[in-house]
């Protein structure tokens, strides 16, 4: 995950039976994800003369092309860690879609021309081309349905997801950049052919990919509100609705607010889960381990990320 710090950023009911059942289900989903991670091996695609790897989680007994979620990991984050951090694969098995995990070279996505990643033998990585080539290969093999491909990115992968929303909007059905805003350079060159349905999630107490933005000698990370304002202007929205999401765990110090933009000239939805007090982790009913709490700043249990993502994707499907 990117260690970007903002100047001045500070770190900072349901019945017992239903809470227990929901918590147990979340833990079971995470254990199932780990078991699947052990079963699904890495696959390879040669692009720019370099072997690029990805992991594919297929729906059991799959027949014919299925919808697919392309999941982009964070900075130096092993795919296995991302797979174990959420319940997406359990949702995929239940709902009938595949999950594809591409791997970045050197652990970092080339999401903007001002943030290049070097190839081993010279030149720069073209990650947009790699991901679209992967789309093409899986479509030719009749594994994924090209009309129902959704992109999710976490942290550094979220920056890559923002870029795909700008330059490959005709190829994806919806996008979910998580726990990051855009960098300023991305907005300067963003000219989408269409506006894809957008759902974002970010915690207000995230100090790793700072919610309020950051400035370094080489780039400016926009705040999450600035980033969403950029897309609001493109959509021409003049209204906004904010709804508090009912809490799941009474002891959870965080809260989720659902922000939806309304009265837009463009019909594609824009939705944002603002996690009040949330850190640099995906919200889930299952808590972070003790070892994860300190570097990530705590996990909200206000929503189950995978469930909310698929609910949005399924509702936004053409």
WOZITA-V317165 format. One record per backbone hydrogen bond with DSSP energy under -0.5 kcal/mol. CO is the residue of the C=O (numbers start at 1). NH is the residue of the N-H. If there is no record, write none. Layout:
CO,NH + CO,NH
This chain:
2,4 + 3,5 + 4,210 + 6,9 + 10,12 + 15,19 + 16,20 + 17,21 + 18,22 + 19,23 + 20,24 + 21,25 + 22,26 + 23,27 + 24,28 + 25,29 + 26,30 + 27,31 + 28,32 + 29,33 + 30,34 + 31,35 + 32,36 + 33,37 + 34,38 + 35,39 + 36,40 + 39,41 + 41,56 + 43,54 + 45,47 + 45,52 + 47,50 + 50,47 + 50,52 + 52,45 + 53,103 + 54,43 + 55,57 + 55,101 + 56,58 + 57,99 + 59,62 + 66,145 + 67,98 + 68,70 + 68,150 + 69,71 + 69,100 + 70,72 + 70,152 + 71,73 + 72,154 + 74,77 + 76,78 + 78,81 + 78,82 + 79,83 + 80,84 + 81,85 + 82,85 + 83,86 + 87,91 + 88,92 + 89,93 + 90,94 + 91,95 + 92,96 + 92,97 + 98,69 + 99,57 + 100,71 + 100,102 + 101,55 + 102,73 + 104,107 + 105,108 + 107,76 + 109,111 + 112,115 + 117,125 + 119,122 + 123,119 + 125,127 + 126,130 + 127,131 + 128,132 + 129,133 + 130,134 + 131,135 + 132,136 + 133,137 + 134,138 + 135,139 + 136,140 + 137,141 + 138,143 + 138,144 + 139,142 + 143,66 + 144,146 + 145,148 + 148,68 + 148,150 + 149,173 + 149,174 + 150,70 + 151,176 + 152,72 + 153,155 + 153,178 + 154,157 + 155,159 + 156,160 + 157,161 + 158,162 + 159,163 + 160,164 + 161,165 + 162,166 + 163,166 + 163,167 + 164,168 + 168,171 + 168,172 + 173,197 + 174,151 + 175,199 + 176,153 + 176,178 + 177,201 + 178,155 + 182,222 + 183,186 + 183,187 + 184,188 + 185,189 + 186,190 + 187,190 + 189,191 + 194,196 + 197,175 + 198,271 + 200,273 + 201,179 + 202,275 + 203,206 + 205,207 + 206,211 + 208,4 + 208,210 + 210,213 + 211,224 + 214,221 + 219,216 + 220,184 + 220,222 + 221,214 + 223,227 + 224,228 + 225,229 + 226,230 + 227,231 + 228,232 + 229,233 + 230,234 + 231,235 + 232,236 + 232,237 + 235,265 + 235,266 + 239,262 + 241,260 + 243,258 + 249,252 + 255,276 + 256,245 + 257,259 + 257,274 + 258,243 + 258,260 + 259,272 + 260,241 + 262,238 + 262,239 + 263,238 + 269,198 + 270,261 + 271,200 + 272,259 + 272,274 + 273,202 + 273,275 + 274,257 + 274,276 + 275,204 + 275,278 + 276,255 + 278,205 + 279,281 + 283,305 + 289,292 + 289,293 + 290,294 + 292,296 + 293,297 + 293,298 + 296,280 + 298,279 + 300,284 + 303,305 + 304,308 + 305,309 + 306,310 + 307,311 + 308,312 + 309,313 + 310,314 + 311,315 + 312,316 + 313,317
